[in-house]
């Protein structure tokens, strides 16, 4: 089962996040084989951390909750909240398989939080800029709760346009970059 876990930073938690960086990475090293994508979200300045995204393949919802809530930053109070949802990997690859590489261009996390009938269940025809794409689902995998996308795009507006307009209660667009030690 695939899960999306997005820890949102508590305001003023940057010194704590920095102090816990090695503990965070060591914790994530334990999940290296399960990792589909990972990386920080950034503020408008392109440098200030605002959150930490991880998409993983784990055995069940209990394992996903343990991953999310045992994370050192969460345990220390660095995060204001956690979005944890089942997710379906419609591209069938990891971020490391993205042919566009790690560095060139602007990268974004787009979270479409659902309302009403399911939307964007099919991968867009032009996949070339998609790093990860799939629906957010209920714990049992039957209820559509939204769509999550990692992509390379020229700007936030272009990133937002990957999801169908007016089909979501809310759409968040976050600057994002590939995470990990290397």
LINLIN-V999629 format. One record per residue. N is the residue number from 1. SS is DSSP state (A for helix, B for strand, O for the rest). OMEGA is omega in whole degrees, -180 to 180 (NA if undefined). NEAR is the number of other ideal C-beta (glycine too) atoms within 8 Angstrom. Layout:
N:SS:OMEGA:NEAR
N:SS:OMEGA:NEAR
This chain:
1:O:-179:10
2:B:-178:13
3:B:172:15
4:B:179:14
5:B:179:14
6:B:176:14
7:B:178:15
8:B:-177:11
9:B:171:14
10:O:178:9
11:O:178:5
12:O:-176:5
13:O:-176:12
14:A:178:9
15:A:177:7
16:A:178:11
17:A:179:13
18:A:180:7
19:A:-177:6
20:O:-173:12
21:A:-179:8
22:A:176:6
23:A:178:8
24:A:-179:13
25:A:178:10
26:A:176:8
27:A:-179:11
28:A:177:12
29:A:179:8
30:O:-177:6
31:O:-175:11
32:A:-177:7
33:A:-177:4
34:A:-171:8
35:B:175:12
36:B:178:11
37:B:178:12
38:B:174:12
39:B:-179:13
40:B:166:11
41:B:-171:13
42:B:177:13
43:O:-178:9
44:O:179:4
45:O:179:6
46:O:-177:6
47:O:-176:5
48:O:179:7
49:B:177:11
50:B:-179:10
51:B:-177:12
52:B:-177:15
53:B:173:17
54:B:173:13
55:B:-173:15
56:B:172:13
57:B:-176:8
58:O:-173:11
59:O:-173:4
60:O:180:7
61:A:179:9
62:A:177:6
63:A:178:9
64:A:178:15
65:A:177:9
66:A:177:8
67:A:-175:14
68:A:-170:12
69:A:173:9
70:A:-179:8
71:O:-175:11
72:A:179:9
73:A:177:14
74:A:-179:13
75:A:-178:8
76:A:178:8
77:O:-179:8
78:O:-174:12
79:B:178:14
80:B:176:6
81:B:-179:6
82:B:170:11
83:B:-180:9
84:B:-177:10
85:B:166:11
86:B:-178:14
87:B:178:13
88:O:-177:9
89:O:-177:12
90:O:177:9
91:O:178:10
92:O:180:4
93:O:175:6
94:O:179:7
95:A:-179:12
96:A:177:4
97:A:-179:6
98:O:-176:8
99:O:-179:5
100:O:178:9
101:O:-174:6
102:O:-165:3
103:O:-171:3
104:O:174:5
105:O:179:7
106:B:180:9
107:B:-177:12
108:B:165:15
109:B:177:13
110:B:178:17
111:B:174:13
112:B:-178:15
113:B:-166:12
114:B:172:14
115:O:179:6
116:O:-177:4
117:O:180:4
118:O:179:7
119:O:173:11
120:O:179:10
121:O:178:6
122:O:177:5
123:O:176:8
124:O:-177:8
125:O:178:4
126:O:-178:5
127:O:-167:9
128:O:-178:6
129:O:-180:9
130:B:177:13
131:B:176:11
132:B:-177:13
133:B:175:13
134:B:180:12
135:B:169:14
136:B:-171:15
137:B:173:13
138:O:-178:8
139:O:-179:6
140:O:176:5
141:O:-176:8
142:O:-177:5
143:O:178:6
144:B:-180:9
145:B:180:10
146:B:-178:12
147:B:177:15
148:B:-176:17
149:B:165:14
150:B:-178:15
151:B:171:13
152:B:-178:10
153:B:-180:12
154:O:-178:5
155:O:-178:7
156:A:-179:8
157:A:178:6
158:A:178:9
159:A:180:14
160:A:-175:10
161:O:178:7
162:O:178:11
163:O:-179:14
164:O:180:7
165:O:173:5
166:O:178:4
167:O:-176:12
168:B:175:14
169:B:179:5
170:B:174:6
171:B:177:10
172:B:175:8
173:B:-177:9
174:B:168:12
175:B:-176:11
176:B:173:12
177:O:177:8
178:O:-179:8
179:O:179:8
180:O:-177:8
181:O:-177:4
182:O:NA:2
